[in-house]
Amino acid sequence: MKICIYGAGAIGGWIGVKLAQAGCEVSVVARGATLEALQLHGLRLQHGAETSAVAVRASANPAELGVQDLVIIAVKAPAMAEVAKAIAPLLGPGTAVLTTMNGVPWWFFEGFGGEYAGTRLKAVDPEGAIAQAIPGQHIIGCVVHASCSLNGPGFVKHHFGNKLIIGEPSGQKTARVQQLAALLEQAGHEIVLSEQIQKDAWYKLWGNMTVNPISAFTGATTDLILGDELVRGFVSAVMLEAKEIGARIGIPIDQQPEDRHAVTLKLGAFKTSMLQDVEAGKAVELDALVTVVKELGALTGVPTPFTDALLGLARLHARVHQLY
């Protein structure tokens, strides 16, 4: 099976190594230092004391890699506009596109049904260019529950977690999504086939739309954020706004913020992905995590004063540091 990883960062690199080890023909779209590292050393993965490397075909030009059976998009949301401009040579009529991104994806209301069916979210796809470049019939959604980081370009360190939740935007158990689930299981991942992938994406967002940006502008790990009762109260207030939005768009959450805090606290002194981006001088994915929730609040008639405050502070910090 021909599989292209678009974005060989921590998550994309981790999945890419596992698929190559399972016998897939893996290629990678990469640039700069990552491209050079992949060509010199292959794609590398450290898990515990063990380090492995797999040979992959790497290029900055998707046209050199050709049409794929599966494209795994593993970039941060701010990079999606550039991906949309370049991805066409990888896509044939039967190519599946698995999106392994944080936050609310541009295809969120694709196949969703209900009164918001087909709604374009301007926070994540302002001109509709992404949806035009990657038509909805290609999309399979994926929510990642794993922690990985980069030791260096093209060299991933896997910390914990091994779960991938995948599903068609329509919720149908199609032959292709079942085949993909079997392939990812064969590669060593724990796979959950979702009834409604949008709900899984929203539930993950419900936990990280707050601690991610707060960690970014304070520099605090999650234990410190939730250990401060005033900050924890603010986090809960934002989550209650998002919970009400979810209920109105047909993805209710049957938990309270405190239930989710207990899960997050079990991770200990955890450094969020957004804090890692700030420390690395990379653009932060505020729009897919917070701006889009403000937009959904306006769409559903839910007031979002706490979400607005969070967005304003995080956006200001990111602009001052030229990360947004």
KEKE-3310 file (N, C-alpha, C; in steps of 0.2 Angstrom, whole numbers, plus 5000, padded with zeros to 4 digits):
npx = (5004:5003:5008:5007:5015:5010:5018:5030:5031:5030:5018:5015:5027:5028:5017:5021:5033:5028:5019:5028:5035:5026:5026:5021:5023:5030:5030:5036:5031:5042:5052:5067:5077:5071:5069:5082:5087:5079:5082:5096:5096:5084:5067:5066:5062:5061:5057:5056:5070:5073:5078:5073:5074:5067:5068:5062:5054:5057:5052:5052:5043:5027:5023:5033:5031:5019:5003:4994:4988:4984:4984:4991:4988:4997:5000:5001:4986:4989:4997:4989:4984:4994:4997:4985:4987:4997:4994:4987:4994:4995:4983:4972:4957:4953:4960:4962:4961:4968:4965:4975:4974:4974:4960:4945:4941:4942:4932:4922:4908:4905:4895:4888:4875:4859:4854:4866:4873:4885:4890:4903:4917:4924:4935:4944:4944:4945:4943:4937:4946:4953:4944:4940:4952:4954:4942:4927:4924:4936:4940:4944:4942:4953:4957:4969:4976:4989:5006:5019:5036:5049:5065:5074:5075:5065:5066:5058:5051:5042:5031:5019:5003:4993:4982:4971:4957:4946:4936:4923:4917:4903:4899:4897:4901:4911:4919:4932:4936:4935:4945:4956:4957:4960:4973:4980:4979:4987:4999:5002:4994:4982:4965:4950:4935:4925:4908:4904:4914:4916:4911:4921:4932:4927:4926:4939:4944:4937:4944:4957:4957:4958:4968:4979:4981:4982:4993:5002:5003:5007:5017:5016:5015:5002:4998:5001:4992:4979:4980:4979:4967:4959:4962:4958:4945:4942:4945:4935:4924:4925:4924:4911:4904:4908:4903:4889:4888:4891:4881:4870:4874:4872:4881:4882:4890:4893:4898:4905:4916:4925:4926:4934:4945:4951:4955:4965:4974:4980:4990:5000:5015:5013:5018:5010:5006:5005:5012:5025:5026:5027:5039:5047:5047:5037:5022:5006:4992:4979:4967:4960:4958:4952:4947:4938:4928:4923:4917:4908:4900:4893:4886:4877:4871:4875:4882:4899:4908:4919:4927:4930:4938:4949:4953:4957:4968:4977:4979:4984:4996:5003:5004:5012:5024:5026:5019:5007)
npy = (4994:5011:5024:5041:5052:5068:5079:5076:5077:5075:5066:5062:5056:5046:5038:5035:5027:5016:5011:5008:4998:4989:4985:4993:5005:5018:5036:5053:5070:5083:5097:5107:5105:5093:5086:5084:5076:5065:5059:5056:5048:5041:5038:5040:5032:5033:5023:5020:5012:5008:5011:5014:5013:5018:5016:5029:5036:5053:5069:5087:5090:5086:5081:5073:5061:5056:5048:5042:5028:5031:5046:5054:5067:5076:5089:5104:5115:5128:5126:5121:5128:5129:5116:5113:5119:5112:5098:5091:5082:5070:5064:5053:5046:5036:5039:5039:5051:5054:5063:5069:5079:5092:5099:5107:5101:5107:5100:5097:5098:5090:5078:5077:5080:5086:5104:5111:5105:5104:5117:5129:5132:5147:5150:5140:5137:5149:5154:5143:5136:5125:5114:5114:5109:5097:5087:5081:5068:5061:5061:5054:5054:5056:5055:5057:5049:5050:5053:5061:5067:5077:5072:5077:5084:5073:5063:5054:5054:5043:5044:5041:5032:5025:5026:5027:5035:5032:5037:5038:5054:5053:5044:5031:5013:5010:5000:5004:5011:5001:4993:5001:5002:4989:4989:4998:4993:4981:4988:4990:4999:5004:5003:5012:5011:5024:5029:5042:5053:5066:5069:5063:5071:5083:5080:5078:5091:5098:5096:5101:5114:5123:5121:5121:5134:5142:5137:5140:5155:5156:5148:5137:5120:5107:5102:5113:5123:5117:5116:5128:5136:5147:5149:5136:5137:5146:5139:5129:5137:5141:5128:5125:5133:5128:5115:5118:5123:5111:5103:5109:5107:5094:5085:5081:5081:5070:5074:5083:5098:5095:5082:5079:5087:5078:5068:5074:5078:5066:5064:5071:5082:5089:5095:5104:5103:5115:5124:5118:5121:5136:5137:5132:5142:5141:5143:5145:5135:5142:5145:5133:5128:5137:5150:5144:5139:5150:5155:5145:5147:5159:5154:5145:5153:5153:5162:5167:5173:5169:5161:5170:5179:5170:5168:5181:5184:5174:5175:5188:5187:5177:5185:5195:5188:5184:5173:5170)
npz = (5000:4996:5005:5010:5021:5026:5033:5043:5058:5075:5078:5065:5061:5070:5067:5053:5054:5060:5051:5040:5045:5046:5033:5023:5009:5012:5010:5012:5013:5015:5021:5021:5035:5040:5029:5024:5035:5034:5022:5024:5036:5036:5043:5060:5076:5093:5107:5123:5128:5115:5099:5082:5064:5048:5031:5020:5006:5002:4999:4994:4985:4981:4968:4964:4971:4968:4965:4978:4989:5002:5011:5024:5034:5044:5049:5059:5061:5056:5045:5035:5024:5015:5013:5006:4994:4988:4988:4977:4968:4975:4976:4970:4962:4971:4983:5000:5013:5028:5042:5055:5066:5078:5087:5079:5063:5046:5039:5047:5047:5037:5030:5041:5044:5050:5055:5053:5043:5031:5033:5032:5041:5045:5053:5052:5038:5029:5016:5010:5003:5007:5008:4995:4989:4995:4992:5001:4999:5000:5014:5029:5046:5061:5077:5089:5102:5110:5115:5109:5104:5097:5095:5086:5069:5060:5069:5080:5097:5106:5119:5128:5126:5113:5105:5092:5086:5073:5059:5046:5041:5039:5048:5043:5042:5032:5019:5016:5028:5037:5032:5033:5047:5051:5045:5052:5065:5063:5061:5074:5082:5094:5089:5088:5080:5076:5079:5077:5072:5073:5086:5094:5091:5096:5109:5113:5110:5120:5131:5128:5123:5132:5142:5133:5126:5138:5144:5134:5135:5148:5151:5159:5166:5164:5177:5185:5180:5182:5196:5202:5209:5205:5191:5187:5189:5179:5168:5169:5167:5153:5147:5150:5142:5129:5131:5130:5117:5110:5114:5107:5093:5092:5098:5112:5128:5141:5154:5167:5169:5180:5180:5168:5172:5182:5174:5166:5176:5180:5171:5176:5177:5164:5148:5136:5119:5112:5121:5118:5105:5106:5113:5104:5094:5084:5074:5083:5085:5087:5080:5076:5088:5097:5091:5083:5091:5097:5085:5082:5094:5090:5079:5085:5094:5107:5121:5123:5133:5142:5133:5124:5131:5134:5121:5117:5126:5123:5109:5109:5116:5107:5095:5099:5101:5088:5083:5077)
capx = (5000:5007:5005:5012:5014:5011:5020:5033:5032:5030:5013:5015:5033:5027:5013:5024:5037:5024:5016:5033:5037:5021:5026:5018:5028:5029:5034:5035:5032:5045:5056:5073:5081:5068:5070:5089:5087:5075:5087:5102:5095:5077:5063:5068:5058:5063:5052:5059:5077:5074:5077:5072:5074:5065:5069:5056:5055:5056:5053:5048:5038:5022:5023:5038:5029:5014:4996:4994:4982:4982:4988:4990:4989:4999:5003:4997:4981:4991:5000:4984:4983:5000:4995:4980:4990:5002:4992:4984:4997:4995:4976:4968:4950:4951:4964:4959:4965:4967:4968:4977:4975:4970:4955:4940:4944:4938:4927:4918:4900:4904:4892:4886:4867:4856:4853:4872:4876:4889:4893:4910:4919:4929:4940:4949:4945:4942:4940:4935:4951:4955:4938:4940:4958:4953:4935:4925:4924:4942:4941:4943:4944:4956:4958:4975:4977:4996:5010:5026:5039:5054:5072:5077:5071:5064:5068:5052:5051:5035:5031:5014:4997:4994:4976:4969:4950:4945:4929:4920:4913:4896:4898:4896:4906:4913:4924:4938:4938:4937:4952:4961:4957:4964:4980:4983:4980:4992:5005:5003:4990:4975:4961:4943:4931:4920:4901:4903:4921:4916:4910:4927:4936:4925:4928:4947:4945:4934:4950:4963:4956:4959:4975:4984:4983:4984:5001:5006:5005:5010:5023:5015:5013:4995:4997:5001:4986:4973:4982:4977:4959:4956:4963:4954:4938:4941:4945:4929:4919:4926:4922:4904:4902:4909:4898:4882:4888:4891:4874:4866:4875:4871:4887:4882:4895:4889:4903:4906:4923:4929:4928:4939:4951:4953:4959:4971:4979:4983:4996:5006:5017:5013:5019:5006:5009:5005:5018:5031:5027:5029:5046:5051:5046:5032:5015:5001:4985:4974:4961:4957:4956:4948:4943:4932:4923:4919:4913:4902:4895:4889:4882:4872:4867:4878:4886:4905:4913:4925:4931:4932:4944:4954:4956:4960:4974:4981:4980:4989:5003:5005:5005:5018:5029:5026:5018:5000)
capy = (5000:5017:5029:5047:5056:5075:5082:5071:5079:5070:5061:5059:5052:5040:5033:5033:5022:5010:5008:5006:4992:4984:4983:4998:5009:5025:5042:5059:5077:5087:5102:5109:5100:5087:5082:5082:5071:5059:5057:5054:5043:5038:5041:5037:5032:5030:5021:5018:5012:5006:5016:5010:5018:5015:5020:5032:5041:5059:5075:5093:5091:5080:5078:5067:5055:5053:5046:5037:5025:5034:5052:5055:5074:5077:5095:5109:5118:5134:5124:5118:5132:5128:5109:5113:5122:5107:5091:5088:5076:5064:5062:5050:5046:5032:5040:5041:5056:5053:5069:5067:5085:5094:5104:5106:5101:5111:5096:5096:5097:5086:5071:5077:5080:5092:5110:5114:5101:5108:5124:5130:5136:5152:5151:5135:5137:5156:5155:5137:5133:5118:5110:5113:5105:5090:5085:5078:5060:5058:5062:5049:5058:5053:5058:5054:5049:5048:5059:5060:5074:5076:5073:5082:5083:5066:5058:5055:5050:5041:5044:5036:5032:5022:5025:5031:5034:5034:5036:5042:5060:5052:5039:5024:5009:5008:4995:5007:5013:4995:4990:5005:5000:4983:4990:5002:4988:4977:4992:4991:5004:5002:5007:5013:5014:5029:5030:5049:5055:5073:5069:5061:5077:5088:5078:5080:5098:5100:5096:5104:5120:5128:5121:5122:5141:5145:5135:5144:5161:5156:5143:5132:5113:5106:5101:5119:5126:5115:5116:5135:5136:5153:5147:5130:5139:5150:5133:5126:5141:5140:5121:5124:5136:5123:5110:5120:5123:5104:5100:5112:5105:5087:5081:5082:5078:5068:5074:5090:5100:5092:5075:5080:5089:5073:5064:5078:5078:5060:5064:5074:5089:5088:5101:5104:5103:5122:5126:5115:5126:5142:5136:5131:5147:5139:5146:5141:5133:5145:5145:5127:5126:5142:5154:5141:5138:5157:5155:5140:5150:5164:5151:5142:5157:5153:5167:5164:5178:5166:5159:5176:5181:5166:5169:5187:5184:5169:5178:5194:5184:5174:5191:5199:5184:5183:5166:5170)
capz = (5000:4995:5010:5011:5027:5024:5039:5047:5064:5080:5077:5058:5060:5074:5063:5047:5056:5062:5045:5036:5049:5044:5026:5018:5005:5015:5008:5016:5010:5020:5018:5025:5040:5041:5022:5024:5040:5031:5016:5027:5041:5037:5048:5066:5082:5100:5111:5129:5126:5109:5093:5076:5058:5042:5024:5017:5000:5005:4994:4996:4980:4981:4962:4964:4975:4964:4968:4984:4992:5008:5013:5031:5035:5051:5051:5063:5057:5053:5039:5031:5018:5011:5011:5001:4987:4985:4989:4972:4964:4979:4976:4964:4963:4977:4988:5006:5017:5035:5045:5062:5068:5084:5086:5075:5057:5041:5036:5053:5046:5031:5031:5048:5045:5054:5052:5051:5037:5025:5035:5031:5047:5042:5057:5050:5031:5028:5009:5007:4998:5009:5006:4987:4987:4997:4993:5006:4999:5002:5021:5035:5052:5065:5084:5091:5110:5111:5116:5105:5103:5092:5097:5081:5063:5057:5074:5085:5103:5109:5127:5130:5123:5107:5103:5086:5084:5066:5057:5041:5043:5039:5053:5040:5043:5025:5018:5016:5035:5041:5030:5036:5054:5051:5043:5058:5070:5061:5063:5081:5085:5097:5085:5089:5075:5079:5077:5075:5073:5076:5093:5097:5090:5100:5116:5114:5110:5126:5136:5127:5120:5138:5145:5128:5126:5144:5145:5129:5137:5155:5152:5165:5164:5166:5184:5188:5178:5186:5203:5204:5210:5201:5184:5186:5189:5173:5163:5169:5164:5146:5145:5151:5136:5124:5132:5128:5110:5108:5114:5101:5087:5091:5101:5119:5132:5147:5159:5170:5168:5185:5178:5164:5175:5185:5169:5164:5182:5180:5167:5180:5175:5156:5144:5131:5112:5111:5124:5115:5099:5108:5115:5097:5090:5079:5074:5087:5081:5090:5077:5076:5095:5101:5087:5080:5096:5097:5079:5084:5098:5087:5075:5089:5099:5114:5123:5125:5136:5144:5128:5121:5135:5133:5114:5117:5129:5119:5103:5110:5117:5101:5091:5102:5099:5081:5082:5075)
cpx = (5004:5004:5010:5010:5015:5012:5023:5036:5032:5025:5014:5021:5032:5023:5016:5029:5034:5021:5022:5035:5032:5021:5023:5024:5026:5034:5032:5036:5036:5050:5062:5076:5078:5069:5077:5090:5084:5079:5093:5101:5089:5073:5064:5063:5061:5057:5056:5067:5079:5073:5077:5072:5071:5066:5063:5058:5053:5057:5049:5042:5033:5022:5028:5036:5023:5007:4997:4988:4979:4987:4986:4992:4991:5002:4998:4992:4984:4994:4995:4983:4988:4999:4990:4982:4994:5000:4990:4987:4997:4988:4974:4961:4948:4956:4960:4964:4963:4970:4969:4978:4971:4965:4949:4942:4939:4932:4922:4911:4899:4901:4888:4878:4865:4856:4860:4876:4879:4891:4900:4912:4925:4935:4946:4949:4942:4939:4937:4940:4953:4950:4938:4946:4957:4945:4933:4925:4930:4943:4939:4946:4948:4958:4964:4975:4984:5000:5017:5029:5045:5061:5076:5073:5071:5065:5063:5053:5044:5035:5025:5008:4998:4987:4974:4962:4949:4938:4928:4916:4905:4894:4897:4902:4908:4918:4931:4940:4939:4944:4957:4962:4961:4971:4983:4984:4986:4999:5006:4999:4984:4970:4954:4940:4925:4913:4900:4910:4921:4915:4917:4932:4934:4926:4935:4948:4943:4940:4955:4963:4957:4966:4981:4986:4985:4992:5005:5008:5007:5016:5022:5013:5005:4994:4997:4994:4980:4974:4980:4970:4956:4957:4959:4947:4937:4941:4938:4923:4919:4923:4914:4901:4902:4904:4891:4882:4888:4884:4869:4868:4875:4877:4887:4888:4892:4894:4903:4914:4927:4931:4934:4946:4955:4958:4965:4976:4982:4989:5002:5008:5018:5013:5015:5009:5010:5011:5025:5032:5029:5037:5050:5050:5041:5025:5010:4995:4979:4967:4957:4955:4951:4944:4937:4927:4919:4914:4906:4897:4891:4884:4876:4868:4869:4883:4893:4910:4919:4930:4934:4938:4950:4958:4960:4967:4979:4984:4985:4996:5006:5008:5012:5024:5030:5024:5011:4999)
cpy = (5006:5022:5035:5051:5063:5078:5077:5074:5074:5064:5058:5055:5046:5035:5031:5027:5015:5006:5005:4999:4987:4982:4988:5002:5016:5030:5048:5065:5081:5092:5103:5104:5093:5083:5079:5076:5064:5055:5054:5048:5039:5041:5036:5037:5029:5029:5017:5018:5010:5011:5012:5016:5014:5019:5022:5036:5048:5065:5081:5094:5085:5077:5072:5061:5052:5051:5041:5034:5028:5040:5053:5062:5075:5083:5099:5113:5124:5133:5122:5122:5130:5120:5109:5115:5116:5100:5087:5082:5070:5061:5059:5049:5042:5033:5042:5046:5056:5059:5068:5074:5087:5099:5102:5107:5105:5107:5094:5094:5093:5079:5071:5077:5086:5098:5113:5110:5106:5115:5124:5135:5141:5152:5146:5135:5144:5157:5149:5134:5126:5113:5109:5109:5098:5089:5080:5070:5057:5057:5056:5053:5053:5057:5054:5055:5046:5054:5057:5067:5072:5077:5077:5080:5075:5061:5059:5051:5049:5040:5039:5037:5029:5021:5030:5030:5036:5033:5040:5048:5058:5047:5032:5020:5006:5003:4998:5009:5007:4992:4995:5004:4994:4984:4994:4998:4983:4981:4993:4996:5001:5007:5006:5015:5018:5028:5037:5052:5063:5074:5068:5067:5082:5087:5080:5087:5101:5100:5100:5111:5126:5127:5122:5130:5144:5143:5139:5151:5162:5152:5138:5125:5112:5105:5108:5123:5124:5115:5123:5135:5142:5151:5141:5132:5143:5144:5130:5130:5141:5133:5121:5128:5131:5117:5112:5120:5116:5101:5103:5110:5097:5083:5083:5078:5077:5069:5082:5091:5096:5085:5075:5082:5083:5068:5067:5078:5072:5060:5068:5081:5088:5095:5100:5105:5111:5126:5124:5120:5133:5142:5135:5136:5146:5142:5142:5140:5135:5144:5139:5125:5131:5147:5151:5140:5145:5157:5151:5143:5155:5160:5148:5146:5156:5158:5164:5169:5175:5164:5165:5179:5177:5167:5176:5187:5180:5172:5184:5192:5181:5180:5194:5195:5181:5176:5165:5175)
cpz = (5000:5000:5010:5017:5025:5031:5044:5054:5069:5079:5070:5057:5064:5070:5057:5049:5057:5055:5040:5039:5047:5037:5021:5015:5007:5012:5012:5012:5016:5017:5023:5029:5040:5034:5022:5029:5037:5026:5019:5032:5041:5042:5054:5072:5088:5104:5117:5127:5119:5103:5087:5070:5052:5036:5022:5011:5003:4999:4996:4991:4979:4974:4961:4967:4971:4968:4973:4985:4998:5009:5020:5032:5043:5053:5056:5059:5054:5046:5034:5024:5013:5008:5005:4994:4984:4985:4982:4969:4968:4978:4969:4966:4970:4983:4994:5010:5024:5039:5053:5066:5074:5082:5081:5067:5052:5039:5042:5052:5039:5033:5038:5049:5049:5051:5050:5046:5032:5027:5035:5037:5045:5047:5055:5042:5028:5021:5006:5003:5000:5007:4998:4985:4989:4998:4998:5006:5000:5010:5025:5041:5057:5072:5087:5099:5111:5112:5113:5105:5098:5096:5093:5075:5061:5063:5080:5091:5105:5116:5129:5126:5116:5103:5097:5085:5077:5064:5051:5044:5043:5045:5050:5041:5036:5025:5019:5024:5039:5038:5033:5044:5055:5050:5049:5064:5069:5062:5070:5085:5088:5093:5088:5083:5077:5075:5074:5077:5075:5083:5097:5097:5095:5108:5118:5115:5117:5132:5135:5124:5126:5140:5139:5128:5132:5146:5140:5132:5145:5156:5157:5162:5167:5173:5188:5186:5182:5194:5206:5204:5205:5193:5182:5185:5182:5167:5163:5166:5156:5144:5146:5144:5130:5125:5129:5120:5107:5108:5109:5094:5086:5094:5108:5123:5139:5153:5161:5169:5174:5183:5173:5167:5179:5180:5167:5170:5182:5176:5170:5177:5167:5153:5137:5124:5110:5114:5121:5108:5101:5109:5109:5092:5084:5080:5079:5083:5085:5087:5077:5083:5099:5097:5084:5085:5097:5091:5080:5089:5095:5082:5079:5094:5106:5116:5125:5128:5139:5139:5124:5124:5134:5126:5114:5120:5125:5113:5103:5111:5111:5096:5093:5100:5092:5079:5079:5070)
residu = (MET:LYS:ILE:CYS:ILE:TYR:GLY:ALA:GLY:ALA:ILE:GLY:GLY:TRP:ILE:GLY:VAL:LYS:LEU:ALA:GLN:ALA:GLY:CYS:GLU:VAL:SER:VAL:VAL:ALA:ARG:GLY:ALA:THR:LEU:GLU:ALA:LEU:GLN:LEU:HIS:GLY:LEU:ARG:LEU:GLN:HIS:GLY:ALA:GLU:THR:SER:ALA:VAL:ALA:VAL:ARG:ALA:SER:ALA:ASN:PRO:ALA:GLU:LEU:GLY:VAL:GLN:ASP:LEU:VAL:ILE:ILE:ALA:VAL:LYS:ALA:PRO:ALA:MET:ALA:GLU:VAL:ALA:LYS:ALA:ILE:ALA:PRO:LEU:LEU:GLY:PRO:GLY:THR:ALA:VAL:LEU:THR:THR:MET:ASN:GLY:VAL:PRO:TRP:TRP:PHE:PHE:GLU:GLY:PHE:GLY:GLY:GLU:TYR:ALA:GLY:THR:ARG:LEU:LYS:ALA:VAL:ASP:PRO:GLU:GLY:ALA:ILE:ALA:GLN:ALA:ILE:PRO:GLY:GLN:HIS:ILE:ILE:GLY:CYS:VAL:VAL:HIS:ALA:SER:CYS:SER:LEU:ASN:GLY:PRO:GLY:PHE:VAL:LYS:HIS:HIS:PHE:GLY:ASN:LYS:LEU:ILE:ILE:GLY:GLU:PRO:SER:GLY:GLN:LYS:THR:ALA:ARG:VAL:GLN:GLN:LEU:ALA:ALA:LEU:LEU:GLU:GLN:ALA:GLY:HIS:GLU:ILE:VAL:LEU:SER:GLU:GLN:ILE:GLN:LYS:ASP:ALA:TRP:TYR:LYS:LEU:TRP:GLY:ASN:MET:THR:VAL:ASN:PRO:ILE:SER:ALA:PHE:THR:GLY:ALA:THR:THR:ASP:LEU:ILE:LEU:GLY:ASP:GLU:LEU:VAL:ARG:GLY:PHE:VAL:SER:ALA:VAL:MET:LEU:GLU:ALA:LYS:GLU:ILE:GLY:ALA:ARG:ILE:GLY:ILE:PRO:ILE:ASP:GLN:GLN:PRO:GLU:ASP:ARG:HIS:ALA:VAL:THR:LEU:LYS:LEU:GLY:ALA:PHE:LYS:THR:SER:MET:LEU:GLN:ASP:VAL:GLU:ALA:GLY:LYS:ALA:VAL:GLU:LEU:ASP:ALA:LEU:VAL:THR:VAL:VAL:LYS:GLU:LEU:GLY:ALA:LEU:THR:GLY:VAL:PRO:THR:PRO:PHE:THR:ASP:ALA:LEU:LEU:GLY:LEU:ALA:ARG:LEU:HIS:ALA:ARG:VAL:HIS:GLN:LEU:TYR)
# end
